[in-house]
Amino acid sequence: MDRDKLPPTVPSGVVIGTLAGEIASELGLPAHILIVSGGHDQCCNGIGCGVLALGQAMVGMGTYLCLMPVFLISGLIRQSCWNGV
């Protein structure tokens, strides 16, 4: 997929827009609700569990089973992750 077809990558907690009036009305919500960026539930779960260092891992169970280990990654992969590629 071309990068220009994707939205920009932003940190969690950033206001990225507002809910369109007609969609808010259809959903029974107030107009112009803020849309705020967030994170994937299992990634946030891992951080909340303190899985931050090489050799640590956690298993998250819910509607999806997820194993989240911490890997030692090369600078190229790290740069790609930070750039959202």
N, CA, C and O atoms as CSV, one atom per row, in Angstrom:
chain,resi,resn,atom,element,x,y,z
A,1,MET,N,N,0.837,-1.168,0.000
A,1,MET,CA,C,0.000,0.000,0.000
A,1,MET,C,C,0.885,1.235,0.000
A,1,MET,O,O,1.885,1.292,0.716
A,2,ASP,N,N,0.521,2.201,-0.789
A,2,ASP,CA,C,1.277,3.453,-0.842
A,2,ASP,C,C,1.120,4.216,0.469
A,2,ASP,O,O,0.018,4.327,1.004
A,3,ARG,N,N,2.223,4.736,0.975
A,3,ARG,CA,C,2.229,5.485,2.236
A,3,ARG,C,C,1.283,6.685,2.192
A,3,ARG,O,O,0.686,7.038,3.210
A,4,ASP,N,N,1.141,7.310,1.029
A,4,ASP,CA,C,0.286,8.502,0.935
A,4,ASP,C,C,-1.203,8.180,1.069
A,4,ASP,O,O,-2.025,9.092,1.157
A,5,LYS,N,N,-1.557,6.897,1.086
A,5,LYS,CA,C,-2.948,6.493,1.299
A,5,LYS,C,C,-3.266,6.299,2.778
A,5,LYS,O,O,-4.417,6.054,3.138
A,6,LEU,N,N,-2.262,6.406,3.629
A,6,LEU,CA,C,-2.438,6.196,5.062
A,6,LEU,C,C,-2.383,7.523,5.810
A,6,LEU,O,O,-1.730,8.464,5.359
A,7,PRO,N,N,-3.062,7.601,6.942
A,7,PRO,CA,C,-2.985,8.834,7.733
A,7,PRO,C,C,-1.615,8.951,8.395
A,7,PRO,O,O,-0.890,7.961,8.500
A,8,PRO,N,N,-1.257,10.146,8.839
A,8,PRO,CA,C,0.024,10.298,9.530
A,8,PRO,C,C,0.016,9.559,10.863
A,8,PRO,O,O,-1.037,9.392,11.479
A,9,THR,N,N,1.178,9.121,11.302
A,9,THR,CA,C,1.333,8.482,12.605
A,9,THR,C,C,1.478,9.556,13.662
A,9,THR,O,O,2.286,10.474,13.513
A,10,VAL,N,N,0.695,9.448,14.739
A,10,VAL,CA,C,0.744,10.423,15.830
A,10,VAL,C,C,0.774,9.684,17.156
A,10,VAL,O,O,0.343,8.534,17.230
A,11,PRO,N,N,1.275,10.323,18.204
A,11,PRO,CA,C,1.266,9.682,19.527
A,11,PRO,C,C,-0.157,9.507,20.061
A,11,PRO,O,O,-1.075,10.198,19.620
A,12,SER,N,N,-0.339,8.600,20.994
A,12,SER,CA,C,-1.638,8.428,21.646
A,12,SER,C,C,-2.028,9.703,22.368
A,12,SER,O,O,-1.177,10.415,22.902
A,13,GLY,N,N,-3.319,9.982,22.378
A,13,GLY,CA,C,-3.827,11.142,23.087
A,13,GLY,C,C,-3.913,12.414,22.269
A,13,GLY,O,O,-4.258,13.466,22.806
A,14,VAL,N,N,-3.605,12.343,20.974
A,14,VAL,CA,C,-3.645,13.517,20.105
A,14,VAL,C,C,-5.037,13.623,19.465
A,14,VAL,O,O,-5.542,12.644,18.917
A,15,VAL,N,N,-5.647,14.795,19.534
A,15,VAL,CA,C,-6.926,15.015,18.861
A,15,VAL,C,C,-6.671,15.023,17.355
A,15,VAL,O,O,-5.887,15.829,16.853
A,16,ILE,N,N,-7.343,14.118,16.639
A,16,ILE,CA,C,-7.098,13.999,15.200
A,16,ILE,C,C,-8.295,14.452,14.365
A,16,ILE,O,O,-8.243,14.417,13.135
A,17,GLY,N,N,-9.363,14.871,15.022
A,17,GLY,CA,C,-10.521,15.356,14.280
A,17,GLY,C,C,-11.759,15.382,15.157
A,17,GLY,O,O,-11.683,15.236,16.377
A,18,THR,N,N,-12.897,15.570,14.511
A,18,THR,CA,C,-14.188,15.536,15.195
A,18,THR,C,C,-15.132,14.643,14.406
A,18,THR,O,O,-14.968,14.451,13.202
A,19,LEU,N,N,-16.115,14.106,15.101
A,19,LEU,CA,C,-17.103,13.245,14.465
A,19,LEU,C,C,-18.054,14.104,13.641
A,19,LEU,O,O,-18.584,15.103,14.127
A,20,ALA,N,N,-18.262,13.709,12.404
A,20,ALA,CA,C,-19.159,14.456,11.519
A,20,ALA,C,C,-20.563,14.493,12.114
A,20,ALA,O,O,-21.025,13.521,12.712
A,21,GLY,N,N,-21.234,15.637,11.939
A,21,GLY,CA,C,-22.560,15.833,12.512
A,21,GLY,C,C,-23.562,14.755,12.139
A,21,GLY,O,O,-24.292,14.276,13.007
A,22,GLU,N,N,-23.617,14.356,10.862
A,22,GLU,CA,C,-24.608,13.358,10.453
A,22,GLU,C,C,-24.314,11.981,11.041
A,22,GLU,O,O,-25.240,11.231,11.349
A,23,ILE,N,N,-23.043,11.645,11.199
A,23,ILE,CA,C,-22.679,10.360,11.817
A,23,ILE,C,C,-23.022,10.391,13.304
A,23,ILE,O,O,-23.565,9.423,13.837
A,24,ALA,N,N,-22.708,11.500,13.975
A,24,ALA,CA,C,-23.036,11.647,15.393
A,24,ALA,C,C,-24.540,11.492,15.592
A,24,ALA,O,O,-24.975,10.801,16.514
A,25,SER,N,N,-25.327,12.121,14.748
A,25,SER,CA,C,-26.783,12.041,14.839
A,25,SER,C,C,-27.265,10.604,14.648
A,25,SER,O,O,-28.124,10.121,15.386
A,26,GLU,N,N,-26.706,9.937,13.657
A,26,GLU,CA,C,-27.091,8.546,13.378
A,26,GLU,C,C,-26.785,7.637,14.567
A,26,GLU,O,O,-27.522,6.688,14.832
A,27,LEU,N,N,-25.699,7.930,15.282
A,27,LEU,CA,C,-25.292,7.122,16.435
A,27,LEU,C,C,-25.900,7.598,17.748
A,27,LEU,O,O,-25.714,6.966,18.788
A,28,GLY,N,N,-26.629,8.715,17.701
A,28,GLY,CA,C,-27.224,9.254,18.915
A,28,GLY,C,C,-26.215,9.924,19.828
A,28,GLY,O,O,-26.386,9.947,21.046
A,29,LEU,N,N,-25.157,10.474,19.232
A,29,LEU,CA,C,-24.103,11.132,19.999
A,29,LEU,C,C,-24.149,12.635,19.756
A,29,LEU,O,O,-24.668,13.079,18.731
A,30,PRO,N,N,-23.612,13.427,20.687
A,30,PRO,CA,C,-23.551,14.871,20.459
A,30,PRO,C,C,-22.666,15.188,19.242
A,30,PRO,O,O,-21.705,14.473,18.959
A,31,ALA,N,N,-23.000,16.250,18.546
A,31,ALA,CA,C,-22.210,16.660,17.375
A,31,ALA,C,C,-20.814,17.103,17.797
A,31,ALA,O,O,-20.617,17.602,18.905
A,32,HIS,N,N,-19.877,16.920,16.926
A,32,HIS,CA,C,-18.504,17.403,17.071
A,32,HIS,C,C,-17.742,16.781,18.244
A,32,HIS,O,O,-16.922,17.447,18.876
A,33,ILE,N,N,-18.013,15.507,18.532
A,33,ILE,CA,C,-17.220,14.785,19.527
A,33,ILE,C,C,-15.786,14.687,19.010
A,33,ILE,O,O,-15.568,14.450,17.822
A,34,LEU,N,N,-14.815,14.869,19.895
A,34,LEU,CA,C,-13.408,14.767,19.495
A,34,LEU,C,C,-13.051,13.321,19.185
A,34,LEU,O,O,-13.495,12.400,19.870
A,35,ILE,N,N,-12.255,13.134,18.158
A,35,ILE,CA,C,-11.674,11.829,17.842
A,35,ILE,C,C,-10.216,11.905,18.268
A,35,ILE,O,O,-9.468,12.765,17.804
A,36,VAL,N,N,-9.820,10.999,19.155
A,36,VAL,CA,C,-8.488,11.026,19.758
A,36,VAL,C,C,-7.758,9.735,19.428
A,36,VAL,O,O,-8.332,8.649,19.515
A,37,SER,N,N,-6.491,9.854,19.050
A,37,SER,CA,C,-5.695,8.667,18.719
A,37,SER,C,C,-5.482,7.818,19.970
A,37,SER,O,O,-5.482,8.317,21.095
A,38,GLY,N,N,-5.305,6.540,19.739
A,38,GLY,CA,C,-5.083,5.610,20.852
A,38,GLY,C,C,-4.118,4.520,20.436
A,38,GLY,O,O,-3.405,4.649,19.441
A,39,GLY,N,N,-4.102,3.464,21.194
A,39,GLY,CA,C,-3.201,2.352,20.909
A,39,GLY,C,C,-3.953,1.036,20.871
A,39,GLY,O,O,-5.069,0.933,21.382
A,40,HIS,N,N,-3.344,0.036,20.269
A,40,HIS,CA,C,-3.919,-1.304,20.221
A,40,HIS,C,C,-4.006,-1.845,21.646
A,40,HIS,O,O,-3.067,-1.689,22.426
A,41,ASP,N,N,-5.116,-2.472,21.987
A,41,ASP,CA,C,-5.337,-2.903,23.368
A,41,ASP,C,C,-4.250,-3.834,23.891
A,41,ASP,O,O,-3.839,-3.705,25.044
A,42,GLN,N,N,-3.774,-4.770,23.068
A,42,GLN,CA,C,-2.774,-5.717,23.574
A,42,GLN,C,C,-1.401,-5.064,23.749
A,42,GLN,O,O,-0.657,-5.426,24.660
A,43,CYS,N,N,-1.062,-4.106,22.886
A,43,CYS,CA,C,0.209,-3.388,23.069
A,43,CYS,C,C,0.160,-2.564,24.351
A,43,CYS,O,O,1.118,-2.546,25.123
A,44,CYS,N,N,-0.952,-1.890,24.569
A,44,CYS,CA,C,-1.106,-1.109,25.806
A,44,CYS,C,C,-1.123,-2.029,27.019
A,44,CYS,O,O,-0.601,-1.671,28.074
A,45,ASN,N,N,-1.716,-3.210,26.879
A,45,ASN,CA,C,-1.732,-4.212,27.944
A,45,ASN,C,C,-0.305,-4.605,28.312
A,45,ASN,O,O,0.035,-4.682,29.492
A,46,GLY,N,N,0.525,-4.852,27.309
A,46,GLY,CA,C,1.918,-5.228,27.566
A,46,GLY,C,C,2.674,-4.152,28.317
A,46,GLY,O,O,3.402,-4.449,29.264
A,47,ILE,N,N,2.508,-2.906,27.904
A,47,ILE,CA,C,3.168,-1.790,28.586
A,47,ILE,C,C,2.668,-1.687,30.019
A,47,ILE,O,O,3.453,-1.486,30.946
A,48,GLY,N,N,1.348,-1.829,30.196
A,48,GLY,CA,C,0.766,-1.776,31.544
A,48,GLY,C,C,1.257,-2.897,32.439
A,48,GLY,O,O,1.328,-2.737,33.658
A,49,CYS,N,N,1.600,-4.039,31.837
A,49,CYS,CA,C,2.143,-5.171,32.602
A,49,CYS,C,C,3.633,-5.013,32.879
A,49,CYS,O,O,4.228,-5.827,33.585
A,50,GLY,N,N,4.231,-3.969,32.324
A,50,GLY,CA,C,5.652,-3.729,32.550
A,50,GLY,C,C,6.567,-4.483,31.613
A,50,GLY,O,O,7.756,-4.628,31.896
A,51,VAL,N,N,6.034,-4.971,30.493
A,51,VAL,CA,C,6.846,-5.702,29.513
A,51,VAL,C,C,7.563,-4.671,28.641
A,51,VAL,O,O,7.059,-4.244,27.602
A,52,LEU,N,N,8.761,-4.286,29.100
A,52,LEU,CA,C,9.491,-3.202,28.442
A,52,LEU,C,C,10.938,-3.546,28.107
A,52,LEU,O,O,11.605,-2.790,27.401
A,53,ALA,N,N,11.422,-4.663,28.599
A,53,ALA,CA,C,12.844,-4.971,28.437
A,53,ALA,C,C,13.046,-6.298,27.708
A,53,ALA,O,O,12.195,-7.186,27.749
A,54,LEU,N,N,14.181,-6.405,27.049
A,54,LEU,CA,C,14.563,-7.617,26.337
A,54,LEU,C,C,14.419,-8.824,27.255
A,54,LEU,O,O,14.851,-8.788,28.407
A,55,GLY,N,N,13.815,-9.885,26.748
A,55,GLY,CA,C,13.639,-11.112,27.518
A,55,GLY,C,C,12.304,-11.194,28.245
A,55,GLY,O,O,11.981,-12.233,28.822
A,56,GLN,N,N,11.525,-10.121,28.226
A,56,GLN,CA,C,10.208,-10.144,28.864
A,56,GLN,C,C,9.143,-10.428,27.811
A,56,GLN,O,O,9.341,-10.181,26.622
A,57,ALA,N,N,8.007,-10.953,28.276
A,57,ALA,CA,C,6.887,-11.214,27.382
A,57,ALA,C,C,5.610,-11.272,28.208
A,57,ALA,O,O,5.652,-11.408,29.431
A,58,MET,N,N,4.486,-11.169,27.530
A,58,MET,CA,C,3.203,-11.364,28.191
A,58,MET,C,C,2.255,-12.000,27.199
A,58,MET,O,O,2.393,-11.839,25.986
A,59,VAL,N,N,1.280,-12.734,27.741
A,59,VAL,CA,C,0.225,-13.322,26.936
A,59,VAL,C,C,-1.061,-12.623,27.318
A,59,VAL,O,O,-1.452,-12.623,28.485
A,60,GLY,N,N,-1.722,-12.024,26.331
A,60,GLY,CA,C,-3.002,-11.375,26.561
A,60,GLY,C,C,-4.123,-12.247,26.022
A,60,GLY,O,O,-4.041,-12.763,24.907
A,61,MET,N,N,-5.172,-12.407,26.822
A,61,MET,CA,C,-6.310,-13.225,26.400
A,61,MET,C,C,-7.581,-12.398,26.453
A,61,MET,O,O,-7.849,-11.708,27.437
A,62,GLY,N,N,-8.339,-12.474,25.415
A,62,GLY,CA,C,-9.622,-11.790,25.300
A,62,GLY,C,C,-10.313,-12.350,24.080
A,62,GLY,O,O,-10.403,-13.568,23.923
A,63,THR,N,N,-10.803,-11.482,23.213
A,63,THR,CA,C,-11.371,-11.977,21.965
A,63,THR,C,C,-10.276,-12.439,21.018
A,63,THR,O,O,-10.550,-13.084,20.007
A,64,TYR,N,N,-9.033,-12.104,21.352
A,64,TYR,CA,C,-7.879,-12.497,20.548
A,64,TYR,C,C,-6.748,-12.871,21.502
A,64,TYR,O,O,-6.509,-12.160,22.478
A,65,LEU,N,N,-6.054,-13.966,21.241
A,65,LEU,CA,C,-4.903,-14.355,22.045
A,65,LEU,C,C,-3.664,-13.712,21.442
A,65,LEU,O,O,-3.450,-13.781,20.232
A,66,CYS,N,N,-2.858,-13.096,22.275
A,66,CYS,CA,C,-1.711,-12.342,21.774
A,66,CYS,C,C,-0.496,-12.599,22.658
A,66,CYS,O,O,-0.554,-12.391,23.870
A,67,LEU,N,N,0.605,-13.049,22.058
A,67,LEU,CA,C,1.885,-13.172,22.751
A,67,LEU,C,C,2.701,-11.954,22.382
A,67,LEU,O,O,2.945,-11.695,21.203
A,68,MET,N,N,3.126,-11.201,23.392
A,68,MET,CA,C,3.887,-9.978,23.127
A,68,MET,C,C,5.265,-10.073,23.777
A,68,MET,O,O,5.418,-9.730,24.949
A,69,PRO,N,N,6.282,-10.540,23.022
A,69,PRO,CA,C,7.649,-10.540,23.541
A,69,PRO,C,C,8.360,-9.241,23.168
A,69,PRO,O,O,7.951,-8.533,22.248
A,70,VAL,N,N,9.422,-8.946,23.896
A,70,VAL,CA,C,10.278,-7.812,23.543
A,70,VAL,C,C,11.486,-8.380,22.805
A,70,VAL,O,O,12.204,-9.232,23.328
A,71,PHE,N,N,11.700,-7.897,21.584
A,71,PHE,CA,C,12.797,-8.370,20.752
A,71,PHE,C,C,13.923,-7.348,20.723
A,71,PHE,O,O,13.694,-6.152,20.903
A,72,LEU,N,N,15.123,-7.821,20.497
A,72,LEU,CA,C,16.250,-6.951,20.192
A,72,LEU,C,C,16.184,-6.718,18.685
A,72,LEU,O,O,16.316,-7.660,17.903
A,73,ILE,N,N,15.980,-5.462,18.277
A,73,ILE,CA,C,15.801,-5.186,16.856
A,73,ILE,C,C,16.919,-4.300,16.338
A,73,ILE,O,O,17.539,-3.542,17.084
A,74,SER,N,N,17.157,-4.416,15.045
A,74,SER,CA,C,18.218,-3.619,14.435
A,74,SER,C,C,17.760,-2.169,14.277
A,74,SER,O,O,16.567,-1.875,14.349
A,75,GLY,N,N,18.707,-1.277,14.063
A,75,GLY,CA,C,18.403,0.133,13.861
A,75,GLY,C,C,17.483,0.371,12.677
A,75,GLY,O,O,16.639,1.266,12.727
A,76,LEU,N,N,17.626,-0.409,11.613
A,76,LEU,CA,C,16.786,-0.239,10.435
A,76,LEU,C,C,15.330,-0.563,10.759
A,76,LEU,O,O,14.423,0.179,10.381
A,77,ILE,N,N,15.115,-1.670,11.459
A,77,ILE,CA,C,13.750,-2.039,11.829
A,77,ILE,C,C,13.182,-1.015,12.800
A,77,ILE,O,O,12.023,-0.618,12.678
A,78,ARG,N,N,13.990,-0.585,13.760
A,78,ARG,CA,C,13.543,0.410,14.731
A,78,ARG,C,C,13.121,1.698,14.012
A,78,ARG,O,O,12.078,2.269,14.330
A,79,GLN,N,N,13.917,2.148,13.059
A,79,GLN,CA,C,13.588,3.363,12.326
A,79,GLN,C,C,12.299,3.186,11.543
A,79,GLN,O,O,11.478,4.102,11.485
A,80,SER,N,N,12.109,2.017,10.939
A,80,SER,CA,C,10.883,1.741,10.201
A,80,SER,C,C,9.677,1.790,11.121
A,80,SER,O,O,8.634,2.325,10.744
A,81,CYS,N,N,9.804,1.242,12.320
A,81,CYS,CA,C,8.703,1.263,13.286
A,81,CYS,C,C,8.357,2.684,13.677
A,81,CYS,O,O,7.183,3.055,13.699
A,82,TRP,N,N,9.364,3.485,13.985
A,82,TRP,CA,C,9.105,4.875,14.393
A,82,TRP,C,C,8.510,5.693,13.271
A,82,TRP,O,O,7.757,6.633,13.526
A,83,ASN,N,N,8.834,5.356,12.020
A,83,ASN,CA,C,8.303,6.091,10.872
A,83,ASN,C,C,6.962,5.550,10.408
A,83,ASN,O,O,6.368,6.081,9.469
A,84,GLY,N,N,6.481,4.498,11.058
A,84,GLY,CA,C,5.181,3.930,10.689
A,84,GLY,C,C,5.196,3.186,9.378
A,84,GLY,O,O,4.166,3.076,8.713
A,85,VAL,N,N,6.361,2.669,8.992
A,85,VAL,CA,C,6.468,1.945,7.716
A,85,VAL,C,C,6.331,0.452,7.962
A,85,VAL,O,O,6.392,-0.338,7.020
